[in-house]
Every structure is written in structure tokens, then in C-alpha cells.
Amino acid sequence: MPTTGEKPGKGTYQCKTCGQVVRLDDSTDTLPPCPKCNGTEYYKV
């Protein structure tokens, strides 16, 4: 499960807590804390 601070690669990630979607456009992008709830765990969608 990708978490905040990791670089899981390009793609779309959904916050495990609130469902907010975060998109990473580059393989070097770092997952931020969820912009909606500050959650730190994501599912890849």
C-alpha cells in the first residue's frame, strides 16, 4: 500500500480514509498527505 513520502510511480491513487484521488504525473513524484483529510495511505486505482 503506497503511503505519503513514497515515490510509487505514475498513476492515480485514492486515499484509504476519505476516497480523495491524487494523480502523480511523473515517476519521481512523491505522494503528498491527502489534500482533503491529511491521510497517509492510498490505494492505486
Secondary structure, 3 states (H helix, E strand, C coil): CCECCCCCCCEEEEECCCCCEEEECCCCCCCCCCCCCCCCEEEEC
